[in-house]
């Protein structure tokens, strides 16, 4: 099938769209990819919703308004892509992720998106896994495995978005994954607060400061980091802890300490065997301080996914095109080793009719 995937991640910067040709098991063709950046007002509204989500009702007028604006931005991304497709995979925007409470909440209006684009839409990818006892995240590992079929194993693929996650692929077909800890999220919040910028461009603020190792150790002492995979996080899971840990630090030192925290959490995640190489995707691969921090903590090559010919800006969008087709075919989207679900779990819901 020809599928368009749409992804708006926890960095809240915009929506990525990508076209792939796939049967849900292999990817036989790649097409164009595009990114539609959110206007500052929508980005600010989404960030506000993260703080309010736990107390919001589904029919809250502010939430409904933001959901419509978000959905129209996704429709714009499909239009910008300008490619014919059989189906859209629509992840939506995660505003709350609490699998321990049986909740994961992605906003987005699938009927509206289907109406504007005149295409069937697969959405709601995570809730079935959570309802079955899984973490609901990460969902990219099966796509990583399909993409990396010819790459030497063990292989570690790290995605640094608002939250960081990693997929370990073993030599005998093993697929293990988890969220490793915060990603760009707290660095973005710091840059917004102190620089008036959406993110720390090139990691410049972090590069200008010194790591406070006592505070870094305090952050890494959180019980989450002692847990083995699979495990997952909300965008704000560590907000209070981070706020306390960097209180009183100058912005450069706070940024340097947060960057070290992100890298250390990734590097100390336990896997069955060390990887032969580490491939990095997501916005974090553009942050030179994060990339240098990872390279210093691994004894194997650490490279952006472009080193093996992948498009790191489109990879997650491509993933949800792939998962949409898997959903239509009734194939699993998650495994016990990726989300902790009891058995391989299908998911996603279809709005519209597949022709």
N, C-alpha and C positions, 0 to 999 in steps of 0.2 A: 504494500500500500504506500501511497504518498501521504506523508503526514507532516503537519506543522506543530512544533512544540513551542510552548510559551512558558517562560519562567520569570517570576519576580521574586528575588531572594530576600534574605533578611538584611542585606545591606540597604535596601529601600531606595536604590538609585534609579531604577527603571525596569523596563521589561525587555527581555531578550526573546527573539523569535528565530527559529531555525527550521529548515525543511530537510527531511530525510526520506529515503525510500527504504522500507524495512518490512520484514515479516514478523517482527517482534522477537526474533532469535538472532538474526544477523542484520547488519546494515549494508545494503547493497549500493547506496548512493547518497551523496551529500549535495545539497543545494545551497542557496544563499542563506545568509544569516543577517540579522539586523538588531539594533538596539534603539529603543525609544526611551530617552531619558525623561524622568518625571520633572515637572515644574516644581520649583521650590515649595510652593503652597501645598501641593499634593504630598510631597515628601514629608513636609512638616505635619500634615494631617495624619499620615500613616504612622509616623513616629509617636504622635500623641495617642493614637489608638492602641499602640503596644502597651502604654502605661495604663490605659483604661480597660483593656480587653476583659480582664477577669470579672469586671463588674458590669460589662455591657450586655444589654439584651439584643437579640438578633434583629428586632424591629426598631432599634434606636435610630432616630432621624439622621443624626450625624453619621453613624455607621452606614446607613443606607445611601446617603449622599456620596460618601467616599467610595463605597463599593461600586456605585454607578460610574464615577469618574475613573476609577481604576480599570473597570471592565472596558470602558471606551478607549483607554490607552492601549489595552491589549488588542482591541479591534484595529486600532491604528497601526500597531506593529504588524498585524497580519497584512494590512493593506500596503504598508511599506515594503514588506517582503515581496509582494506581487507574484506569488507562485500559486498555481492550482494545487489542490490537495483533496484527499478523500476524507480527512478527519483532522481535528485540532486536539492536541493534548494541552489542557488548561490547568496549570497547577494552582493558580490563584496566589494570594498573598497571605502567608502565615502571620496571624496576629496573636496566637496563643498556642503553646505546645506543652501539654501537661499529661503525658501518657500514664503517669502514675495515678492520675485522677480519672483516667479513661477519656481524656479530651485532647483533641487537636483541631484547630480551627483555622481554615483557610477561607478568606473572603474572596468573592468574585461571583458574578452573575452569569452562569453558563447559558441560560435561555437568552439573555440579552446578547451575549457574544455570538451565539448561534444565529440569532435573528439578524445582527448587523453583517456578519460575514457570509451568511447563507450556507454555512457548513455545519455538520454534526460535530459535537464537542464532547470529549471525554474529560471528566473532572472528578474532584473528590477522591484523590488517589490514596490518601493516608488513613481515612477513618476506619476502613474495614480491618486494617492491620491492628490498629489500636483496640478496636472492639474485640479482636481475637486474642488480646493480651500482649501484642507487640508494642514496640516503641514508636512505630509509625515513621521512623527515620533512622538512617538515611535511606533513600529510595534509588540512589544512583548506582549501587554496586553491580546489579545485573547488566546495566548498560556498560559500565566500566569493563566488565568481564567480556562482553561481546566485542568491545573496541580493542581490547588488549590481547586478543586470541593468539597473535603471532609474536608477542613480546615475551622475552625471557622472564621466568618467575623464579623466586618470589618477587613480586612487584608491589610497591606501595603508591597509591594514587591519593593525593591530598587535595582537598578542595577548601580554599580559604575564602568563604563568603562572610556574612555577618556572624555566623557560627562556622567553626572549622570541623570538617569530617574527613575520614580516611577509609579507603578500601584496600585490604590486603588480599592479593590474589596468589594462591599457592601453586606449586608445580603439578599438583594432582587434581586441579579443578576447584580447590577450596576457595570460598568467597567469604571473607570476614570483614565486618565494617562497624563503624561507630562514629558518633560525634566525639571529637577529641577535647573540645573546650571552646572558649570564645574565639571568634575570628576577628574580622575587621570591625565588628559592631562597636565595641568599647573605644577603639581607636577613632572611629568615625565620630562618635559622640564627643570625644575629647577635642578633635579638630573643629567640630562645629562650635563647641563652647569657647575655645580659646583663640581659634584662627578665623572663625566665621566662614569656614570652608566645609564642604560636605565630607571630605576625607583628607588624610595626611598624604598629600601628593608625593609619590616616590619614596615615602617613608622619611621625608626630610626632617620633620620635627623629631621623630624618634632617633634619627641618626645624630642629631645635635645634642642629645642628652646622655646621661650615664645611668646605667641600670642600678636600682636600689635592691641589692641581693637579699637583704633581710625581708623586705616586703615581697619580693618574688617568692621566697621560700614560704611565706605566710599564705600566699595565694595558692601555691601548689600543694599545700597541706590539706586542702579541701577534700573531703571523702570521695567525691566524684572521681578524682584522678587515681584512686586506688582500685576502682572497679574495672574489671576486664570488659572487653567488648562482648555483646553489643550494648550500647547506652546512647542516650540522646539528651539534647538540651533545648531550652527555650532561648530566644534571642536575649532575654533579660535575666536568665538564670543566675548570673554572677554579678548583676548590677550593684547590689548592696555591698557585697564583699569587695568588689573593685573600688567602689566609692570610698570605702573605709581604708583600703590598702594604699590608695594614692593620695589620700587627704594630706594637704600640706606640701606636696611635691610641686616643684615648678613644672610647667607644661612639658618641657623637653625631657625631664627625668621621668615624669609620669608616662609619657609616650614610649620612652625607651624601655621602661619596666613592663608596660603592657605588651610591647612587641616581644620581649623576652619570654613573657608568660605564654603567649600564643605559641611560640616556637617550642618551648620546653614541654608544653602539654602535648603537642603533636609528637615530639621525639621520644617521650617516655611512655607512650601508649604501647602496651605489650602485644606482640604478635607471635605466632608459632615459630617463626624464623626471621632473621634479618632480611630485608629486601636487597635485591641486586641493584636497584635504583629507585629513586623517588621522583615521581612526576607531580607537578603542582599545577592546579587549575584554579579558576575563580579570580576575583579581583585582587586577592592577596599576592598573586604572582607578579603583579606590577609594582609591588612595594619592595624596593631594594633592600630595606632593612630586614624585612621578614625573610626574604630569600637568603640573605647572608646569614641570618640567625639559624635558619634550617640547615644550610650547608655546613655550618660550624658544629652542628649537633649530630650529623650523620657521617659515616665513614665511606658512603657510596655517593655516586653522583646525584645531585639534586637539581632538577631542570624543569622549566615550564613545559607543559604538555606539547607545545609547539615543536619541541625537539623530536617528537615521534610523529609529527604531522597532524596533530589534532588542533582544533580551534578552541582555546580555553575560554574565550568570551561567549561561545555558542554551546559549549558542551552540555550544560544542564538543560537548556532549551531542547537540544537534540535528544536528550534523555527522555523528556516528557512526550516527545513525538513517538519515540520507541516504546515507552510504557503505555501510551494510548493504544497502540496496535496490540501489545501484549494483553491489555485489558479486553479488547474486542475479541481476542482469541481465547480468552479464559486462562491465560498463562499466569503463573505467579509473578507478583511484583516485589515480593519480599520473602526472605528465608529465615529460619531460626537463627542462623549465624550472622544475619545482617540487622535484624530488628528485635530478635528475641521472641518472635512469635512462635507458637507451639508447632506449627507445620507450615510449609510453603503457602503463602496467602495471596489470593487474587484480590483485585480491587478496582476502583474507578467506577464511575457511573456515566452512562451515555445519555446526552440530550440531543435529540434529532434522529434522523434515519440515515443509515449507511446505504449508499446506492450501489 
